[in-house]
Amino acid sequence: MKQRAANGVSIAVFSAATFGISGAFAKPLLDAGWSPGAAVAVRVGGAALVMLIPVLWGLRGRFATLRDTAPTIAVYGITAIALCQLFYFSAVARMSVGVSLLLEYLAPVLIVVWIWVRSRHAPRRLTVVGAVTAMGGLLLVLDLAGGGSLDPIGVAFGLAAAVCLAIFFVMSARVDANLPPLVMAGGGMIVGAVVILVLGLTGIMPFRFAFGTVQLGGSPVSWLVPVAVLILVSTVASYMTGILAAQRLGSKVASFIALTEVMFAVAAAWLILGELPKPIQLVGGLLIVAGVICVRIDEFRRDSRTRGDRMPASGAGLALDHPNDVEPILIGPSASAADTRVRTAPAAGNHAADLAAEASQAQGVGNHQN
């Protein structure tokens, strides 16, 4: 159990990194004449094709279960993948990228509020401190000083993207033995690709391609190189690991760790595009990490008090590696009895059964990432 959660932290960071480098590899395509919609369509559509055969293989012998899980996959693909992309790029069309990202990355705060409403327990002080610290660090990393003006419609699109991103984490955190992460990610990608294709054909998300040589890291390369990285690394690997991380850590902690994506984006822009980060951005990165640690330690402290455990000598290290027992996450029948007891027994107090029932009813509305 401990090793599973420890891996969850590592997987979450890896997912954030793979999501974060997408901008550095998408920019050469945009500079060459691609529209954002075209880049998104190739990214999601290519990932859907890559994952089609593995998804079919993962469903072998149990296609009947697809009937029960199809609504979840459909909502995931439409909301967490397609609409998240649409709303984000609609916000970028009206405001700066920095402001749009800031609005989208309000998702962790929305998740804290969602858990507050569901559990009827206000977030604890350390969680609030961590959220404020992480959001402050995000402001510094995005370097919004002197940024563009706000557009009311653009703000609405940015907030809608934040809701979709929150849904990505909440739905990803749901553990279901009948819906493996591969099927969840691949099935959602296929649905998202179909929706994005419709958006492109109707002109809502215009497609414009420019096949030829692009400049990547100062060297001319085929357009296939950045496209391959976007598909295989920044989509297939990132969504798969994002789901795995959320299942091990819970949506709240996974979403806060995902804030480190902007740090990886800045680092990738520096290493690949030669865009040097400012000192203030480095300070912001440290604040994001500090905020994530606060939220993670707070989860461990409450879980320890609830179960009557003592804080071990390794303290913060175990806090970062401990799974989130508080969030109502459904466990499939293949999970071990011990794992099920730890996640569902005393951690949520008298609200556990109610929360699990509500989560089951709301599984259709539950990353991102751009």
C-alpha positions in Angstrom: 0.0 0.0 0.0 2.8 2.4 1.0 4.8 1.5 -2.1 1.7 2.0 -4.3 1.2 5.5 -2.9 4.9 6.3 -3.2 4.7 5.3 -6.9 1.7 7.6 -7.1 3.7 10.6 -6.3 6.4 9.7 -8.8 3.7 8.9 -11.5 2.0 12.2 -10.8 5.2 14.2 -11.3 6.0 12.2 -14.5 2.5 13.0 -15.8 2.9 16.7 -15.1 6.3 16.6 -16.9 4.9 14.9 -20.0 2.0 17.3 -20.1 4.3 20.3 -19.5 6.6 19.6 -22.5 3.7 19.7 -24.9 3.9 23.5 -25.4 7.6 23.3 -26.4 6.8 20.8 -29.1 3.5 22.3 -30.2 5.0 25.8 -30.7 7.2 24.8 -33.8 4.0 23.5 -35.4 2.1 26.8 -34.6 5.0 28.9 -35.9 4.9 26.9 -39.1 1.3 27.8 -39.7 -0.7 25.1 -37.8 -3.8 26.3 -36.1 -4.2 25.4 -32.4 -7.3 23.3 -33.4 -5.2 21.3 -35.9 -2.5 20.6 -33.3 -5.1 19.4 -30.8 -6.9 17.3 -33.4 -3.7 15.5 -34.5 -2.6 15.1 -30.9 -5.9 13.6 -29.6 -6.7 11.8 -32.9 -3.3 10.3 -33.1 -3.4 9.1 -29.5 -6.8 7.6 -30.2 -5.4 5.6 -33.1 -2.3 4.5 -31.1 -4.5 3.3 -28.2 -7.2 1.7 -30.2 -5.6 -1.8 -30.4 -4.5 -1.8 -26.8 -8.0 -0.8 -25.7 -9.5 -3.6 -27.7 -7.0 -6.0 -26.2 -7.7 -4.8 -22.7 -11.4 -5.5 -23.3 -11.0 -9.0 -24.7 -13.4 -11.4 -23.1 -15.4 -8.7 -21.3 -16.9 -6.5 -24.0 -20.2 -6.9 -22.1 -18.8 -4.6 -19.4 -18.4 -1.9 -22.0 -22.1 -1.4 -21.9 -22.0 -0.4 -18.3 -18.9 1.7 -18.5 -19.7 3.4 -21.8 -21.5 6.4 -20.2 -18.5 7.1 -18.0 -16.0 6.9 -20.9 -18.3 9.1 -23.0 -18.5 11.8 -20.3 -14.8 11.6 -19.7 -13.9 11.9 -23.4 -16.3 14.8 -24.1 -15.7 16.8 -20.9 -12.2 16.0 -19.7 -10.6 15.8 -23.1 -12.6 17.6 -25.9 -14.4 20.4 -24.0 -11.3 21.1 -21.9 -9.3 21.8 -25.0 -12.1 23.8 -26.6 -12.6 26.0 -23.6 -8.9 26.6 -23.1 -8.2 27.7 -26.7 -11.4 29.8 -26.7 -10.0 31.6 -23.6 -6.6 32.0 -25.3 -8.3 33.5 -28.3 -9.6 36.4 -26.1 -6.9 36.7 -23.4 -3.2 36.0 -22.9 -2.0 32.4 -22.4 -0.8 33.2 -18.9 -4.2 34.5 -17.7 -6.0 31.6 -19.5 -3.7 29.0 -17.7 -4.2 30.7 -14.4 -7.9 30.4 -14.7 -7.7 26.7 -15.9 -5.4 25.8 -13.0 -8.0 26.9 -10.5 -9.1 23.3 -10.8 -7.4 22.2 -7.6 -9.2 24.9 -5.7 -12.5 23.7 -7.2 -11.7 20.1 -6.1 -11.1 21.3 -2.6 -14.5 23.1 -2.6 -16.1 20.0 -4.2 -14.8 17.7 -1.4 -15.9 20.3 1.1 -19.5 20.3 -0.2 -19.6 16.5 -0.5 -18.1 15.8 2.9 -19.6 18.8 4.7 -16.2 19.3 6.3 -14.4 22.6 5.7 -10.8 22.3 4.4 -8.2 22.4 7.2 -5.8 25.3 7.7 -2.8 23.6 6.2 -4.8 22.8 3.0 -5.9 26.4 2.7 -2.3 27.6 3.3 -1.1 25.1 0.7 -3.7 26.2 -1.9 -2.9 29.9 -1.4 0.8 29.2 -1.6 0.5 27.1 -4.7 -1.8 29.6 -6.5 0.7 32.4 -5.5 3.5 30.4 -7.0 1.5 29.8 -10.2 1.0 33.6 -10.5 4.8 34.1 -10.4 5.6 31.2 -12.8 3.1 32.5 -15.3 4.7 36.0 -14.9 1.4 37.9 -15.4 2.9 41.3 -14.5 1.8 43.7 -17.2 -0.3 41.0 -18.8 -3.3 41.6 -21.1 -6.7 42.8 -20.0 -9.5 40.5 -18.9 -12.3 39.7 -21.2 -15.6 38.6 -19.5 -16.3 35.9 -22.1 -12.7 34.8 -22.0 -12.8 34.5 -18.3 -16.0 32.4 -18.6 -14.2 30.1 -21.0 -11.2 29.8 -18.7 -13.4 28.9 -15.7 -15.2 26.3 -17.9 -11.8 24.8 -18.7 -11.0 24.7 -14.9 -14.2 22.8 -14.3 -13.4 20.3 -17.1 -9.9 19.9 -15.7 -11.3 19.2 -12.2 -13.6 16.6 -13.7 -10.6 15.0 -15.3 -9.0 14.5 -11.9 -12.2 13.5 -10.0 -13.2 10.9 -12.7 -9.6 9.6 -13.0 -9.5 9.0 -9.2 -12.4 6.6 -9.4 -11.1 3.0 -9.1 -13.2 0.5 -11.0 -12.0 -3.0 -11.7 -14.3 -3.1 -14.8 -12.7 0.1 -16.2 -8.9 -0.3 -16.3 -6.8 3.0 -16.8 -5.9 1.9 -20.3 -9.6 1.5 -21.3 -10.5 4.8 -19.5 -7.8 6.8 -21.2 -8.0 5.1 -24.6 -11.8 5.1 -24.8 -12.0 8.7 -23.6 -9.4 9.6 -26.2 -11.4 8.0 -29.0 -14.6 9.8 -27.9 -12.7 13.1 -27.6 -11.2 12.7 -31.0 -14.6 12.3 -32.6 -15.9 15.4 -30.7 -12.9 17.4 -31.8 -13.4 16.3 -35.4 -17.0 17.5 -35.3 -15.8 20.8 -33.8 -13.3 21.2 -36.6 -15.7 20.3 -39.4 -18.3 22.8 -38.0 -15.7 25.5 -37.8 -15.9 25.9 -34.0 -12.3 24.8 -33.7 -10.7 25.6 -37.1 -8.2 23.2 -38.6 -5.2 24.6 -40.6 -2.2 22.3 -41.3 1.2 23.1 -42.8 3.2 19.9 -43.6 6.9 20.3 -44.1 10.0 21.3 -42.1 9.7 23.0 -38.7 12.3 24.5 -36.4 12.8 22.5 -33.2 15.5 23.6 -30.9 17.2 25.7 -33.6 17.4 22.7 -36.0 15.1 21.9 -39.0 13.2 18.7 -38.5 10.2 17.0 -40.1 6.8 18.0 -38.8 6.4 14.4 -37.8 9.0 14.7 -35.0 7.0 17.2 -32.8 3.7 15.4 -33.7 5.1 12.1 -32.6 6.2 13.5 -29.2 2.9 15.2 -28.8 1.0 12.0 -29.5 3.1 9.4 -27.7 4.5 11.4 -24.8 2.3 14.4 -24.1 -1.0 12.6 -24.7 -0.8 8.8 -24.5 1.8 8.7 -21.6 0.5 11.8 -19.9 -3.2 10.8 -19.7 -2.4 7.2 -18.7 -0.1 8.2 -15.9 -2.4 11.0 -14.9 -5.2 8.5 -14.3 -2.9 6.1 -12.4 -1.7 8.9 -10.2 -5.2 10.1 -9.4 -6.2 6.6 -8.5 -3.3 6.3 -6.1 -3.4 9.7 -4.5 -6.9 11.0 -4.9 -8.1 13.9 -7.1 -7.2 16.7 -4.7 -3.5 15.8 -4.1 -3.0 14.7 -7.8 -4.4 18.0 -9.0 -2.1 20.0 -6.8 0.9 18.0 -8.0 -0.3 18.7 -11.5 0.4 22.4 -10.9 4.1 21.5 -11.4 3.3 21.2 -15.0 3.8 24.9 -15.5 7.3 24.5 -14.0 8.1 21.7 -16.5 6.7 23.9 -19.3 9.0 26.7 -18.4 12.0 24.3 -18.2 11.1 22.7 -21.5 10.8 26.2 -23.2 14.3 27.0 -21.8 16.0 23.7 -22.9 14.2 23.3 -26.2 13.3 26.8 -27.3 16.0 28.8 -25.6 13.5 30.8 -23.6 15.3 31.6 -20.3 13.1 31.6 -17.2 13.1 34.7 -15.0 14.2 34.5 -11.4 10.7 35.3 -10.3 9.5 32.2 -12.1 12.0 30.0 -10.2 10.7 31.5 -6.9 7.2 30.7 -8.1 8.2 27.1 -8.8 9.4 26.7 -5.2 6.2 28.1 -3.9 4.2 25.6 -6.0 6.2 22.7 -4.5 5.8 24.1 -1.0 2.0 24.4 -1.5 1.8 20.8 -2.8 3.8 19.6 0.3 1.4 21.4 2.6 -1.6 19.8 1.1 -0.1 16.3 1.1 1.1 16.6 4.7 -2.3 17.8 5.8 -3.9 14.8 4.2 -1.6 12.5 6.1 -2.1 14.3 9.4 -5.9 14.0 9.3 -5.7 10.3 8.2 -3.3 9.6 11.0 -5.6 11.2 13.6 -8.6 9.4 12.3 -7.0 6.0 12.4 -5.1 6.8 15.7 -1.7 6.3 14.1 1.4 8.1 15.1 3.4 10.4 12.8 6.5 8.3 12.0 10.0 9.6 12.3 10.2 10.0 8.5 7.4 12.5 8.9 7.1 14.5 5.7 8.5 11.8 3.5 5.7 9.3 4.4 3.2 12.1 4.3 4.0 12.6 0.6 3.8 8.9 0.0 0.6 8.1 1.9 -2.6 7.6 -0.1 -5.5 9.9 0.3 -7.9 7.9 2.5 -10.4 10.7 2.9 -11.6 11.2 -0.6 -14.5 8.8 -1.5 -13.0 6.5 -4.1 -14.7 3.4 -5.2 -12.7 0.2 -5.1 -13.4 -2.5 -7.7 -13.8 -6.2 -6.7 -10.3 -7.1 -7.7 -8.8 -4.8 -5.0 -7.3 -6.5 -2.0 -9.4 -6.6 1.2 -6.7 -4.8 3.1 -6.5 -2.0 0.6 -10.3 -1.7 0.6 -10.5 -1.5 4.4 -7.8 1.2 4.6 -9.6 3.4 2.0 -13.2 2.9 3.1 -13.2 2.2 6.8 -12.7 4.9 9.4 -11.1 7.5 7.1 -14.3 9.2 6.1 -16.0 8.7 9.4 -19.8 8.3 9.3 -19.9 9.9 5.9 -18.0 7.2 4.1 -21.0 5.2 2.9 -22.9 8.4 1.9 -19.9 9.7 0.0 -19.3 6.4 -1.8 -23.0 6.3 -2.9 -22.8 9.9 -4.1 -19.6 9.3 -5.9 -21.2 6.3 -7.6 -24.1 8.4 -8.8 -21.9 11.2 -9.9 -19.2 9.1 -11.6 -20.2 10.6 -14.9 -19.1 14.1 -13.7 -16.1 13.7 -11.9 -5.6 16.8 -16.2 -5.7 18.5 -19.2 -4.3 19.3 -20.1 -3.3 21.3 -22.9 
